[in-house]
């Protein structure tokens, strides 16, 4: 076994590999960019080497820097994690040339599966079922459009060298094909330096089922059952589970045997995933093979009781796999959710910022949390916006989903917008819990999953108000030298009656004013929209608020955060829900001037680079029309006109970097 390995990755996967290596007594070396100098994976590793600036193309994607770091530290092997260089055949070759073991498959296997088009040809020869499509070398737009028509719409355009939803477009009809093809090729070129695409028939209600395969250098190859990854947004997975719902033994064996045949066809070694697209009638087709460990591997570990990273290390060291096929069995059900810094209400737009407050579920016998961040860390625009993966293992699917819904309700993040609310809604949705699973689930149930929130309850407003009062109390001057000084008394005493404070909140468009009356016994009377409630509040042992409200005792949190516009938002976490309220400063007139104001411009929702402009000065545009394309966090984001209008100014050109909030396009006031 190795004595020291280098991990050529960052974030939660680097931390996860370090945990297994530490358990096995293997020293670890981390690598980091400028943005990750204080990152969690750097702190966890035994050693850490700086490899360059924040952009991945100047650090984590530079093979020479990674190999040099391994040589300098005496690492015998490199674990690539997933993403970055994990499926880069050139990197695997560079490791071998330097005498360093690449903890992954042979270079030939990576090359064979690196091109989706070539992979289809190999799978066809191996007898693995394929989706009808075009996988040829001729990439002329005219031929691709002709092939799409032959296959029949809707079709799916996919980057041949891609993954993770990048360079992928669903096209409903011929009229939209050209634009979709151009976007897919552009995104593929930026992400993989290869704009080659393939076209496949798009199934309208497909399931995404993948098989975990493993092979060693002694001729053994097996499958560790399946995962269902059908719940997706923007072609990226949101929820993964194992085993797949409604999977009968015969179908499981058929898919497992097909996956093993695929692995054997390319002489595979190590951990890999064969991905299938499955129809509702049970038929399945080969989609692609990922020649690496998958993000969702923890659900497989949960139901099999195996550590797949340990298996990788064992196989890379030349040993046999720890188990044979007949020694593997499924135990219970596991589900994994990906907690992202993104805004589901804004088409899952990534969110950047500092994690000023972070409370993830506590790990235990049934709960696992894989994360690469801590409170105080920053989610930057340079990398994937995942905050954590939360994994639940329970006796059956219903129990696992119920437990996960509770955990997502208890998750607290302030500083960025997250998808925690959507994850909770998904895991509690009757149709999903009942077994309705396909890649269109989120879109089909959009109205329920994205229901407009009702006005904040009196309970929520009361918690925010009590948090504000506690802040005032903690900040009030005291007179330690004179315990009888009236200036140190905070019991609400007044000569002519009870003292009170006034706190104003903005709840969407509604403004709420709360009167807080301080009783002489230390209680507080709160006048709320629904009436007056009596309350008491103190700091709980865990730093939250211990609240007694209307005779009920509970704990809650209300976390303040300065907003980009200079105001202060309070995020209230209570009863498994969260709500953001804006504190209204009665002395700040700008807060009132801004209400209802129209800027007549479109601003950047996040930092990024302009890669395409669709309008120029003088153009008349209609609401929803594409204005430009912004590249950020490894994805393209098409920004559209917020209203009908005439373009007065375009502030940036193609190739320019823009900051969050930067004015991109200005509209004529008389037109917009």
N, C-alpha and C positions, 0 to 999 in steps of 0.2 A: 504494500500500500504506500501511497505518497506520504511524504513528511511535510511538504509545503505546496500549496497551490495558489495561483493567482486567479482572481475573479474579474473577468473582463466585462463588467457591467456595473450597474448602480441600482439604487432604490431597493424595493422590497425583495427582488430576486437575489440581489447580492447579499442582503441580510439573511435570507432563507438558506442560501448555500453555506454561509458562514456558520449557522447554527448546527448543521449536520457535520461539517468539517470539525468544529470544536468538539462535538460529541465523540467523534472518531479519533481525536487527538492529532488532527492535521492542522498545521499552522496556515494562516490565510494572509494574502496580500490583496489590498483593495487598490483600485485606481480611481482617480477623481479629477474633474475639471474645475475651473475657477468657481463655477456656480455651486459645486458640491464640496467645497473645502471643509465645511462644518457638517456634512451630511451624516446620517445615522450609520450607513454602511462603513464609512471611514472610521468612525469611532469604534465600531465593533471589531474590525479586523486587527490582526496582530501588527501589520505594517500597512502603510498607505503611500502610494506614489502619485505625484501630480503629473498629469499627462497633457495639459493644455487648456486653451480657452473654453468658454461655456458651450458654444455650438458643438453639437455631436460630431459634425464633419471635421472639426479641428481637434478632437480629443478621443471620444469613445469609438469613433469609426476609423481612426488611424492605426492600422495594424502594426506598423513598425514601432510605434510608441508603446503599444501593449507588449509586444514581444521583447522589446528592450527592457521594459520594467520587470518582466519575468526573469530575464537573464541577470539583471542587476541584483535581484533579491534572492536568486537561487531557487526559484519556484520550479518544480519538476513538471507541473501540468497547469493548463489553463482551462477554467470552466467559463464558457461564454454566456451562460444564462440564456435569455431569449431576447430577440431583437438585436440591434446593433450588428455585431460580426458573427452572430451565432450560426448563420447559414451561409457564410461567406467562404467559398472553397479556397480562395486565395489566402485567406487568413489561416485556415487549417494547414495549408501547404507551408506557409511561413513558419508556423509552429514546428512542423516536422523538420524543416530545414535547420531550425535552431536547436534541434534535439529536445524539444518540449512536447509533452503529450497533449494533444487536443482532446478534451473530454467531450467527445461527440462522435458522429459517424465518420467513415472513411470519406476522403475527398471525392471519390467517384460517386458515392451515394448522394452527397450534397449537390454535385453538378447535375446528376440525373434528375433530381427533384427540384432543382433551382429554377428550371424553366417549366412552367405549368404546361406548355405545349409539348415539350419533350416527354414530360411525365405521363401525359395522356397516351402517347404512343407506346411507352413501356407498359403501362397498365393494360392497354388493349391486347398486347401480346401475352400478358400474364393471365388474361381471362377475367380481369376485374371490370365490373360493369361501369360504363361511362355515360355521362349526360350528353345528349345530342348537341353538337356545337362545331365551331371552327377553331382549329389550333395551328393553322399553317403559318408559314414564314412571310407570305405576301401581306404586307401591312398597308397597302394603298387604301385610302378612305373609300374609294369607289368599290373595291372588292369587298371590304369589310361590311359596307352598307348592303351589298348584294347578298352576302352570306347571312346577315341578320334577317333579311327578308325571307331567305330560304328556310332558315330555322323556324321563323315565326315569332312575332312579338307577343308578349314581352321577352326581351333578351337581357342578359347580364354581360357587361363588358368588364373584364378583369385584367389587371396588370399581370403579365406572364411571370415576372420575377417578384411579384409582390406578396403582400399579406397584411393583416390588420385592418382591412377595409380600405386601404390606400390604393388609388388607381382603379376604383371600382364604381360602376354606374349601372343602375337599372333603367332601361329604356322601354317606355310603354308603346311608342309608335315611331314610324319612319321619320316624321317631321322633326323629332328631337334627337335623332341619332347623331348627326354631325357635331352638334355642340357637346353632347355627352362624350363622344369619342375624343374630341379635342381636350376636354377636361381630364378624362381618364389618362390619356397619354402624357399630358403635362404633369399631372400628379405622380405618375409612375416614374417619369424621368427625374423629377426632383427627389423622390424617395429612394429609388433603386438604381439610378443612372441607366435606366433601360425603359424605353417607352413601348416595347413590344406588348401587345394585348391579345387576348383570346376572347371568343364570344361563345356563350352557352345559352341554351334554353333556360328561361327563368320560370321555375315552378311557382305557382301562385300561393300555395300554402305549404311550403316545404319545412322539413325539420333538419336541423344541423346536428348530426350524430357523428362522433369521432371515436376511434378505437385507439387506446394506448397500447403500443407495441414495444417490445424490448428484444434485443438480440445480443449475443456475446460472440467472442472470437472462436468459440469451441463448436460452432454449428447449431447452437440452440436459439430458437426464436419462438416467442409466445405473445399472447395479448392479455392485458390486465383489464378486460371488459371495456365498457363504453361510457361516454359522457354525452349528455344532451346539452347543447349550447345554442338552442334555438332562439332564446330571448335576446334580441339584438337591437341596437340603434345605430344607424349610419353604417351598417354592415360590420359593426364591432360588437363583441359579446358583452352582455350585461350580467346575466345570471347563467351559471353552469351547474349541472347536477349529475350525480351518478348513483345508481344506474339510471338509464333513460326510462321515462314513464312508459308503461304499456309495452315493454320489451319482452317478448316471449323467448324461451330458451332456444328454439330453432332459429329464430331470426338473429339472436345474439351470436350463436355459433357461426351462422353464415357470414355475418359481417366480420366476426373475429378471424375466420379462416381467410376471407378476402384480404383483410389487412395484413395478415402474416404472409400471404402470397405476394402482396405488394412489396413488403419489406425484403423478402427473399429474392425478389426479382432484381433488386439493385445491390445485393450483398450488404445489407444494412447491419450496423453494429451500434448498440447504445439505445437511448430513449428516443422514440419517435411517435408521431401521431398521424394516423391515416384518417382524413376527414371525408365524410360521406354526406351527400344531400339525400334526404329520404322523403318520399311522398307519403301522404296519409294512408295509402293502401298497403304500405309495408315495403314497396320496392325501394331500392337504394342505388346510388351511383357514386363512383369515385369523384372527389372534388380536387383534393391535393394531399400531399404528404408534407408535414412540417418536420424537418430533420433536426429536431431539438426538443428540449423540455418545453411544455406548454404552460401558459399562465395558470390554467385551470387544473394543473396536476394535483393540487391538494385534495380534491374530491375523490380522485382515484386512490390516493394514499389513505384517505379516511375509510373507504369501504373495503380495502384489502389489508389494511394494517401494515403496509410496506412504506419504506422511505425511498422514493425514486431517485433522490440525489445520491443516497448511499449506493443504490444499484449502479448509477452512472460511474461513481468512483471505483467500485469493484470491477466493473466491466472494462473501464479504461485502464485499470492496472493489470488487465490480462486474465482475470479470474472468471469462473463461471458465475452465471446469475444465481442469486440466493434461493430462488424457488423454481419449480417446474410448473407446467400448466395445470396439472392435476392437484397441485398443492395450493392453488389459489381459489378463493371463494369470496362471495359478496356478503358483507355484513352491514345490514341496515341501509340507510339512505343519507347522502351528503349533498349539501347545496352550498355554492360559493357565490357571493355577490361582489362586484367591483365598485368600490366607493370612489367616485371620480370627483375632481374639482371641475364641475361643469354645470350649466344651467339648462335643465330639461325644458323649461318653459320658453327658452330662446333657441330651440332646435339644437340643444345639447352643446351650446357654445362653450369652449373651455374657459375656466375662470382662473385668474392668477392673483396672488397676494400672499400675505404672511398669515400663518395659522396661529392667530392670537389666542385661540382656545381650541383644544382638541381633546375629546373624550371618546375613545373607542371602546368597544365591548371588552370585558375582562376575559382573558383566556381561561379555559377550564377543561374538564374531561370531554365536553361536547362542543367546545368552542375554540376555534383557532383564528388568530389574527396575524396576517402577514403584512407588514408595513415597512416603508423605508423613511418615514418622516416622524418628527416629534413636534410637540407644541413649540412654537417659535420659529419653525422652519418656513421657508418660502417656496410656494409653488411657482416655478418660473415658466416662461414661454418656451424654454429650450427642449423640454422633454415631455413624455407622456404625463397627463395630469392625474394619474391614479394616486389616491391617498392611501388606500389599503384594500386588501382582500379579506373578507370575513367569511369563515367557513363553519358550517354547523353540521354535525353528524348526529343522527337520531335513529330511532328504531324503524321509522317509516317516513314516507315523503310528507304526509300531512303534518306530522309532528315537527319535522325539520323546517318546513315552511312557516309554521306557526311560531316557532322559536326565533327564526330569522326576522320575521316581521317585528317582533318585540325588540330585538337587538337594534334594528335600524331606527326604531322610534326612540331608542335610548342613546343613539349616537349623536354627539354634539361637535359641530365644527363651526367656528367663526373666523372669518378672514377671507374665505372664498365661498362661493355658492357650490353646493354639492347636489348629488342625485339621491341622497339618503331618503328623502320623502317618496320619490318614485320607487325606489327599491322596496320600501315598506309597503307601498300600495300594490306593487306587483306580487309580493309574497303573501299578501292577504286577499288578493283578488279571487273571488269564488271560481271563476272560469279556469284560471291558471292552477289553483290548488286542486281543482277537479280534474285536471289532466289535459286541458286545451293548451297545446304547445306547438308553436310554429314561429317562423321568423317574422311574420307580420302581426304578431300579437299586440305589440305596443301601439302600432298604427291603428289597428282595428278597434282597440279599446281606448283610444286616445281621449275621448270625452270624459270617461270615468277616471282614468289615470291622471289627467291634467285638469280636473274640475277646478273651477275658479273658487278660491277659498272664501268662506263666509267672513263677515266682519269679526275681528278679534273679540273673544269672549270677555266678559267682565273679569273672569278669573285670570286670564292672560294679562289684561291691563293692570289688574291689582298686583300681580307678581312683578311686573316691570316697575310699577310705582314704588313698591316696597324696596326693590333693589336700589332705586334712586334715593330713597330716604336713608337706606343703610349707608350709601356713599356719603351723603351729607353728614350723617351722624359720625362716621369714621373720620371725616375731614374737619369736623368742628373743633375749635380751640378748646383746650382744657386748662384747668388751673391746678396742677398737682401740688403746688405749694400752699394752696388754700382750699381745702376740701369743702368749705362752706360758701365759696364764691358763687353768686347767682349766675355768673357767666359760664361756669362749667356745668350747670344743671341742664339736662336735656329731657326733662320729664313732662314738658308741655305746660308747666305752671304759668298762668297769667293772672294778674290782679282782677281783670274784668271778664274772665272766661277762659275757654280752652284756646290754645294756640293752634294754628294750622298752617300747612304748606300747600302750594298749588303746583301740580305737575301736568304739563300738556304733552299729548302724544298725537302723532300723525299715523293713522292706520289706513294706508292707501290714500284715498281722497278724503276720508273722514277725519276730523279733528276731535279729540276727546280731552276734556279738562277734568282732572281728578282733584278733589279737595281731600286732604289728609289731615284729620283732626287728632291731635296727640292727647290721649287721656292721661290723667294723673297716675293711673296704675300701670302705665307703660304700654297699653294697647293703643291701637290706631283705628280710627273710624274713616273708611274710604267711601266717598260719594262717587258712585260709578253710574254709567248709563242705565243700568237696571235697578239701581237703588243703592242703599248704604250697606256695606259689609264691615264687620269688626275683624280686626287682624292683629296678629303678633308676628314678629320676625326676629331671627337671630342667625348668626353664622353657624352652619353645621360643621361637624368635625372634618368633612371632606372638602370644605371650602365652598360648598353650595349654600343655599338659603334654606333654613328650617322655618316653614311657614305654618301658622295656624290661621285659617281663613274660614269664616262662617262655621266654626266648630270642627273643621276637618284639618288634620295635621298631615303634611307632606313635605317633600324636599323639591326644590326647583333651582334653576339657574337663569340669570338674566345677564348677559354679557354685553357690555358696551364696546363700541368700536367706532373710531372716527371714519366717516365716509369720505370718498374722493372729493365731494363737493364742499367739504368743511363741516357738515353736520355730524350728528352723533346718532347711530342706530343702536338699539338694544335688541338682542336676539334672546327670546324667552324659550327655555326648554322645560317642559312640564307635561306630565301625563302621556308621554310617548309622542309628543308633537313639538313643533317649533314654530315660532312666529317672530317676524322682525317688525319692530315699531320704531318710528323716528321721533326722537326727543325734540320738542319744539321749544326754542329759546325765545321768550316773548320780547327780548331786547334786540334780537337779530332780525331786522326788517327784510333782509335779502331772502329769508325763507318764504316770506309772503309774496315778494315780488316775483319769485320764480314759479309760483303756482300758475299753471295754465299757459306759461310763456312758451313760445315756439322759437327755436333757434334758427329755423330755416336752413338746417345743414344736417349732414350725416357724419357721425363720429365713429372712430374705430372702437369696436367692443373689446379688443384685446391687442396686445403688442403683436406685430407681425411684419411681413414684407408684401408689398403690392406686386403681384405677378401678372395681372391682366387688367386693362381698363376697357370698359365697354361704352363710355360716354365721353364727350368733350364739351367745352364751353359753348353755350348756345343751344344745345340739344334740349328738346322737350321730352320729358319722361313721364311715365304713368306709375302709379303706386304698384310696388312689387316687381318693377323692372330691374334687371341686373345692372348694377353700376360698375362694380369692380370685383376682383377676386383677391382675397387676402390669404396668404399662407402663414399659418401659425400652429404651433404644437404638432407638427408633422402632418397637418391636414389642410385642405383648401376650404375656404369659407366664402361663399358668394354673398356679397352684401347688396341689398336691394333698396330701391327708393321707398322712403316711408310715406310718401304722398305724391300726387300729381304735381308737376312743377317744371321749371326751366333751369338748366344748369348755369349758374353764374360763375363758378370757379371750381377747378379741380386742383387740389393743393399738393398732390404728390404724383410722381411718375412711376412707371414700371421699374421694379428693382429697388425702390426706396423702402427703408425701414420706417415704421410708424409706431408711436407709443399709444398705449391705451388712452382713449378719450381724445385723440388727435382729430381735428376737423379734416375730413377727407374730401367731401363735396359740399359746396355751398349752393343754395338755390335762391333764385330771385324772389324777394319778398312779395312781389305782386303776383307771382305765379304759384308759389308753394302753399 
